[in-house]
Amino acid sequence: MPRRHLRVTGAAQVPLGALLRELRTTLDVPGAFPDDVLAEAERAAADPPGLPTRDETAIPFFTIDPPTSVDLDQAMHLSRRPGGGFRVRYAIADVAAFVRPGGAVDAEAHRRVTTLYFPDERVPLHPTVLSEGAASLLPDQVRPAVLWTIDLDADGRTETTDVVRALVRSRAKLDYEGVQRAIDDGSAEEPVALLADIGRLREALEIERGGISLDVPEQEIVAADGTYELAYRAPRPADSWNAQISLLTGMAGADLMLAAGTGILRTLPAAPDGAVGRLRRTAKALRIDWPHHVSYSDLVRSLDPHVPHHAAFLQECTTLLRGAGYTAFSGGDLPELSTHAAVAAPYTHCTAPLRRLVDRYASELCLAASAGQSPPGWVTEALSALPKEMAEGTRRGNTAERESIDLVEAALLRHRVGEFFDACVVDVKEREPAVGTVQLNDPAVVARIAGGTSPLPLGERLRVRLTQADPGRAKVEFAPA
């Protein structure tokens, strides 16, 4: 069963240093940056080789990120258009302004592929002098950016897209909680308040085209009285509205690439009939009414993740997202699969270049397409290898997340083996109905259950006994009480 996304907040210090270091060794996670990479990054930070001449520092951009984040990829400014509709200006960190193609920083980025997140540390894609300094869109700093200007009509539909290089300056570093509070109490200034207006319009368009955003709570490691604990975090509306701006940009970028005939898309095939059929059987087992005339996307939107059997079904829905990958194309030879099934449209990753390798290339492709020019040679030469590189990097990132959560769960419960807990059965194996997955509310643990003789009651509350928990040796496992 897919795990919830791991988030680390505050200054959580998990006393698992040796085990986490061992995990990074097992996963072949890169360590410190080589000296030549650091030296090249220092030189680029001090004297960027590719600064743009266009100055858009008068636009009062702002960022929305977790409070402790300093690797800031995106800044936005939202406004109303005089004739009606909206203008979205989205500044994306211009990593290519600092990274020389074929240089040491470039080669190291291809080795790392993505930023990796562990409970005790972050393993960045680029040296921090760039990712947390010269290239990051920190407040009150002039930075090079790839500036998207997307004009929307009154319904939130894209009318025009323009992509250029420019110098920008963020005015404020905001966080999700503060943005949500300001919008709710009416104190947000218009550029921030419009996030809700545009976000809701884009959510309505997502429904119209059949796209799906799963509202599943995340597992989170938080500091507590000098130690740590696990908790669930339900996404706020502001999280979703902010995601819609990124999604809007990724869809606009994909359209530019397809029109130009060269690009790299994030693709996901439609779920096979067998997977949907299994979901229907799961819905029936969970006593969720799914009439045949009701689409999958409409059903998902009708569910409340705070209701246990709804949450169990939403977790099962994440299985339909398996199979996502990257599809490169060039020379006008468009790919057979160009859409992302969950987005229900063509889509590309282009808004997180500080943390994801492919986005630097996507930015260059979109800049060229917007200008009606051919992409740089270093971009087209790398295209064919990028899907495989990204697949391996994504796999390593997912494994790091999953194994980190397993370690923290085991450490949290290692002294409670034999105790009883209240849980909800959120997954049952089809061929082994006595084996599955349970979710505990307190502590916030999602783990395997086995050892019983009767089929597990999917979606039901169940009293369970902890049978094993040994960080680094035995993952958490429960048995029916």
C-alpha positions in Angstrom: 0.0 0.0 0.0 1.4 3.4 -0.8 2.6 5.4 2.1 1.7 9.0 2.9 4.2 11.6 2.0 6.7 12.3 4.8 7.1 15.9 6.0 9.5 17.1 8.6 8.5 20.2 10.5 10.2 22.5 13.0 13.5 21.3 14.4 12.5 17.6 14.9 15.6 15.7 15.9 15.1 12.0 15.5 17.6 10.0 17.6 18.2 7.5 14.8 21.4 9.0 13.4 23.3 5.8 12.9 20.4 3.9 11.4 19.6 6.8 9.0 23.2 7.0 7.9 23.1 3.3 7.3 20.0 3.7 5.3 21.6 6.4 3.1 24.6 4.1 2.5 22.3 1.2 1.5 20.4 3.5 -0.9 23.7 4.8 -2.3 22.7 8.4 -1.4 25.3 10.9 -2.4 27.3 12.4 0.5 29.0 15.7 0.6 29.6 17.5 -2.7 33.0 17.0 -4.3 35.4 19.9 -4.0 35.3 20.8 -7.7 31.5 21.0 -7.6 31.6 23.3 -4.6 34.2 25.5 -6.1 32.3 25.8 -9.4 29.1 26.6 -7.5 30.9 29.3 -5.4 32.2 30.9 -8.6 28.7 30.9 -10.2 27.1 32.3 -7.1 29.6 35.2 -7.0 29.5 35.8 -10.7 26.5 34.2 -12.5 27.3 33.5 -16.1 23.8 33.9 -17.4 21.9 36.8 -15.8 19.0 38.2 -17.9 18.8 41.9 -18.9 15.0 42.2 -18.5 14.1 43.8 -15.1 10.8 42.9 -13.5 11.8 43.7 -9.9 9.0 46.2 -9.6 6.4 43.3 -9.5 5.7 42.5 -5.8 6.1 38.8 -5.9 5.6 36.6 -2.8 6.5 32.9 -2.0 4.4 30.3 -0.2 6.4 27.6 1.5 6.8 25.7 4.8 8.2 28.2 7.4 11.7 26.6 7.6 12.2 26.2 3.8 15.0 28.2 2.2 15.2 26.5 -1.2 12.5 28.6 -2.8 11.6 27.6 -6.4 8.5 29.7 -7.0 7.3 33.2 -6.4 3.9 34.5 -7.7 1.9 37.6 -8.2 -1.8 37.5 -9.0 -3.9 40.3 -10.3 -7.2 41.1 -12.1 -7.1 42.1 -15.8 -8.7 45.4 -16.6 -11.0 43.8 -19.2 -11.9 40.9 -16.9 -10.2 37.7 -16.0 -6.9 37.3 -14.2 -3.1 37.5 -14.7 -0.9 34.9 -13.1 2.8 35.8 -13.0 4.9 32.9 -11.8 8.6 33.3 -11.3 10.6 30.0 -11.3 14.2 29.9 -10.0 16.5 30.1 -13.1 19.0 27.4 -12.2 20.4 27.4 -15.7 21.7 30.9 -15.0 24.2 29.3 -12.6 24.8 25.8 -14.0 27.2 25.5 -16.9 26.2 22.6 -19.2 28.7 19.8 -19.0 30.3 21.4 -15.9 30.9 19.9 -12.5 27.7 21.1 -11.0 25.7 19.8 -14.0 27.3 16.4 -13.8 26.7 16.1 -10.1 23.0 17.1 -10.6 22.6 14.3 -13.1 24.1 11.9 -10.5 21.7 13.1 -7.7 18.6 13.7 -9.9 16.4 15.0 -7.0 16.7 16.4 -3.5 16.2 13.7 -0.9 14.5 14.3 2.4 15.3 12.3 5.6 14.1 13.0 9.1 17.5 14.2 10.2 18.8 16.0 7.1 18.1 17.0 3.5 20.4 15.8 0.7 20.2 18.6 -1.9 20.3 18.4 -5.7 22.6 21.4 -5.9 25.2 22.9 -3.5 23.4 25.0 -0.9 25.3 28.1 -2.0 23.0 27.9 -5.0 19.9 26.1 -3.8 19.6 28.0 -0.5 21.4 31.1 -1.6 22.1 32.7 -5.0 19.4 30.8 -7.0 16.7 30.7 -4.3 13.9 33.2 -4.6 14.5 34.6 -1.0 12.7 37.7 0.0 14.3 41.1 -0.7 16.9 39.6 -3.0 17.2 40.3 -6.8 17.2 36.9 -8.5 17.2 35.6 -12.1 14.0 33.8 -12.9 12.0 32.1 -15.6 9.0 34.3 -15.6 5.6 32.9 -16.7 2.8 35.3 -17.5 -0.5 33.4 -17.9 -3.6 35.3 -18.7 -6.9 33.6 -17.7 -10.5 34.5 -18.6 -13.2 35.1 -16.0 -13.7 31.3 -15.6 -10.0 30.6 -15.0 -9.3 29.2 -18.5 -5.9 29.9 -20.1 -6.0 32.5 -22.9 -2.3 33.3 -23.4 1.1 32.1 -22.1 4.4 34.0 -22.2 7.7 32.7 -20.9 10.8 34.9 -20.6 13.9 35.4 -18.5 13.9 38.3 -16.1 15.3 39.6 -12.8 12.7 39.5 -10.0 12.5 40.3 -6.3 10.2 38.6 -3.9 8.7 40.9 -1.3 7.5 38.4 1.3 8.1 34.8 2.4 4.6 33.5 3.4 3.6 30.1 4.8 0.5 28.0 4.2 -1.0 28.5 7.6 -0.6 32.3 7.5 -2.0 32.5 4.0 -5.0 30.4 4.9 -5.7 32.5 8.0 -5.4 35.8 6.2 -7.8 34.6 3.4 -10.3 33.3 5.9 -10.4 36.4 8.1 -10.4 38.8 5.1 -7.1 40.5 5.9 -5.2 39.2 2.8 -4.2 41.8 0.3 -5.6 41.3 -3.2 -2.5 39.5 -4.7 -2.8 36.9 -2.0 -6.6 36.9 -1.7 -6.9 36.1 -5.4 -5.2 32.7 -4.7 -8.5 31.5 -3.4 -10.5 32.9 -6.3 -8.2 31.5 -9.0 -7.6 28.3 -7.1 -11.3 27.6 -6.8 -11.9 28.3 -10.5 -9.0 26.0 -11.5 -10.4 23.3 -9.2 -13.8 23.6 -11.0 -12.0 23.2 -14.3 -10.2 20.2 -13.0 -13.6 18.6 -12.2 -14.9 19.6 -15.7 -12.0 17.8 -17.5 -12.1 14.8 -15.2 -8.9 15.4 -13.3 -8.4 14.2 -9.7 -6.5 15.5 -6.7 -6.6 13.0 -3.9 -7.2 14.7 -0.5 -5.3 12.2 1.6 -3.8 13.3 5.0 0.0 13.2 5.2 2.2 11.5 7.8 4.4 14.1 9.5 7.3 13.9 11.9 7.2 16.7 14.5 9.2 17.8 17.5 7.7 17.2 20.9 9.3 17.9 24.3 12.8 17.3 23.0 11.9 14.1 21.2 9.7 13.4 18.2 6.2 12.0 17.4 4.2 11.1 14.3 1.0 13.0 13.4 -1.4 13.3 10.5 -1.7 16.6 8.6 -4.8 17.2 6.4 -4.1 19.5 3.5 -5.5 23.1 3.9 -7.5 24.7 1.1 -4.5 27.1 0.6 -2.3 24.1 -0.1 -4.6 23.0 -2.9 -5.0 26.5 -4.4 -1.2 26.9 -4.5 -0.9 23.5 -6.1 -3.4 24.6 -8.8 -1.0 27.5 -9.8 1.8 25.0 -10.3 -0.5 22.6 -12.1 -1.7 25.5 -14.4 1.9 26.2 -15.2 2.8 22.6 -15.9 -0.2 22.3 -18.2 0.7 25.5 -20.1 4.3 24.2 -20.4 3.1 20.9 -21.9 1.0 22.7 -24.4 4.0 24.9 -25.5 6.2 21.7 -25.9 3.6 19.9 -27.9 3.1 22.8 -30.2 6.8 23.1 -30.7 7.3 19.4 -31.3 10.1 18.9 -28.7 9.7 18.4 -25.0 9.5 16.1 -22.0 6.2 15.4 -20.4 5.1 13.8 -17.1 2.7 11.1 -18.2 0.4 8.5 -16.6 -1.7 6.0 -18.6 -5.3 5.5 -17.8 -5.8 2.8 -15.1 -6.5 -0.7 -16.6 -10.0 -2.1 -16.2 -8.8 -4.6 -13.7 -7.6 -1.9 -11.3 -10.8 0.0 -11.5 -12.7 -3.2 -11.0 -10.7 -3.9 -7.9 -11.6 -0.4 -6.6 -15.3 -1.1 -7.2 -15.0 -4.3 -5.1 -13.2 -2.3 -2.4 -16.0 0.3 -2.4 -18.5 -2.4 -2.0 -16.6 -3.9 0.9 -16.4 -0.5 2.5 -20.1 0.1 2.1 -19.5 3.0 -0.2 -22.3 3.5 -2.7 -20.8 3.8 -6.2 -23.5 3.7 -8.8 -22.4 2.8 -12.3 -23.5 6.2 -13.7 -21.2 8.0 -11.2 -17.6 8.6 -12.5 -14.6 7.7 -10.4 -13.6 11.4 -10.2 -17.1 12.4 -9.0 -17.1 9.6 -6.3 -13.6 10.7 -5.0 -14.8 14.3 -4.6 -17.8 13.2 -2.6 -15.7 11.4 0.1 -14.6 12.8 3.5 -11.1 11.8 4.4 -12.0 12.2 8.1 -14.5 9.3 7.8 -12.5 6.0 8.4 -14.0 4.0 5.6 -13.7 7.0 3.2 -10.1 7.4 4.2 -9.4 3.7 3.5 -10.9 4.0 0.0 -8.9 7.1 -0.8 -5.8 5.3 0.2 -6.7 2.5 -2.3 -7.3 5.2 -4.9 -3.6 6.0 -4.8 -2.9 2.7 -6.5 -4.3 4.2 -9.8 -1.4 6.7 -9.8 1.2 4.0 -10.2 2.9 3.9 -13.6 3.7 7.7 -13.9 6.8 8.4 -15.8 8.5 10.9 -18.2 8.1 10.9 -21.9 10.6 12.7 -24.1 10.0 13.6 -27.8 11.7 15.8 -30.5 11.6 16.7 -34.1 7.9 17.0 -34.2 7.4 13.3 -33.6 4.7 13.5 -30.8 4.4 10.7 -28.3 1.6 8.2 -28.4 0.9 9.0 -24.7 1.0 12.7 -24.0 -1.4 13.0 -21.1 -1.4 12.5 -17.3 -4.5 10.5 -16.3 -4.8 12.2 -12.9 -4.4 15.7 -14.5 -6.6 14.7 -17.4 -4.4 16.8 -19.7 -0.9 17.0 -21.0 1.4 18.1 -18.2 5.1 18.7 -17.5 7.3 19.3 -14.4 8.8 22.8 -14.7 8.2 24.5 -11.4 10.8 23.0 -9.0 14.3 23.2 -10.7 16.1 23.6 -7.4 14.9 20.2 -6.3 14.3 18.2 -9.5 16.7 17.8 -12.4 14.1 17.6 -15.2 12.6 21.0 -14.5 15.8 22.9 -15.5 15.5 21.3 -19.0 11.7 21.9 -19.1 12.2 25.6 -18.4 14.6 25.8 -21.4 12.2 24.0 -23.7 9.4 26.3 -22.7 11.5 29.4 -23.1 12.5 28.3 -26.6 8.9 27.4 -27.6 7.5 30.6 -26.3 10.1 32.6 -28.3 9.6 30.5 -31.4 13.2 29.3 -31.3 15.0 25.9 -31.2 16.0 24.7 -27.8 19.8 24.8 -26.9 21.8 21.9 -28.0 22.7 20.8 -24.5 19.0 20.4 -23.8 18.1 18.3 -26.9 21.2 16.2 -26.4 20.1 15.2 -22.9 16.4 14.5 -23.7 16.6 10.9 -24.5 18.4 9.9 -21.3 16.3 12.1 -18.9 13.3 9.7 -18.5 15.5 6.9 -17.3 17.5 9.2 -15.0 14.3 10.7 -13.5 12.8 7.2 -13.0 15.8 6.0 -11.0 16.0 9.3 -9.0 12.2 9.2 -8.2 12.5 5.5 -7.2 15.3 6.3 -4.8 13.4 9.3 -3.4 10.3 7.2 -2.8 12.3 4.4 -1.1 14.1 7.0 1.1 10.7 8.3 2.2 9.1 4.9 2.9 12.1 3.5 4.7 12.5 6.7 6.8 8.9 6.4 8.0 9.4 2.7 8.8 12.4 3.6 11.0 10.6 6.3 12.9 7.5 4.2 13.4 9.6 1.3 14.8 11.6 3.7 17.0 8.4 5.2 18.3 6.9 1.8 19.2 9.9 -0.3 20.1 9.1 -0.4 23.8 5.4 -1.1 23.3 5.5 -4.5 21.8 2.7 -6.6 23.2 0.4 -3.5 23.8 -3.0 -3.1 22.3 -4.2 -0.3 20.0 -7.4 0.8 18.2 -6.9 0.8 14.5 -8.8 0.9 11.2 -8.2 -1.7 8.4 -7.3 0.4 5.3 -6.1 -2.4 3.0 -6.6 -6.1 2.6 -4.7 -8.4 0.3 -7.0 -10.0 -2.3 -5.3 -13.4 -2.2 -4.5 -13.3 1.5 -7.5 -11.7 3.2 -6.1 -12.2 6.6 -3.1 -9.9 5.7 -3.4 -6.2 5.2 -2.7 -2.7 6.5 -4.0 -0.8 9.5 -4.0 2.8 10.4 -3.6 4.0 14.0 -4.9 7.4 15.0 -2.6 7.7 18.1 0.3 7.4 17.4 -0.1 8.2 13.7 1.2 4.9 12.3 0.3 3.0 9.2 1.6 -0.6 9.3 1.2 -4.2 8.3 -1.2 -6.6 10.0 -0.9 -10.4 9.8 -1.2 -13.5 12.0 -5.0 -13.8 12.1 -7.1 -16.6 10.7 -10.2 -14.7 9.7 -10.5 -12.2 6.8 -9.8 -8.7 7.9 -12.8 -6.3 8.0 -11.8 -3.7 5.4 -12.8 -0.2 6.6 -13.7 -1.3 10.0 -12.3 -0.5 13.5 -10.2 -3.3 14.9 -8.4 -3.9 18.2 -4.8 -4.9 17.4 -1.7 -6.0 19.2 1.8 -4.8 18.4 3.9 -7.9 17.6 7.2 -6.4 16.4 8.9 -3.0 16.2 12.7 -2.8 16.0 14.2 0.1 14.0 16.7 -1.1 11.4 15.8 -4.8 11.9 12.0 -5.4 12.0 9.4 -3.1 10.7 6.3 -2.4 12.7 3.7 -5.2 12.5 0.4 -5.9 14.3 -1.9 -8.8 14.7 -5.6 -8.9 15.5 -6.2 -8.8 19.2 
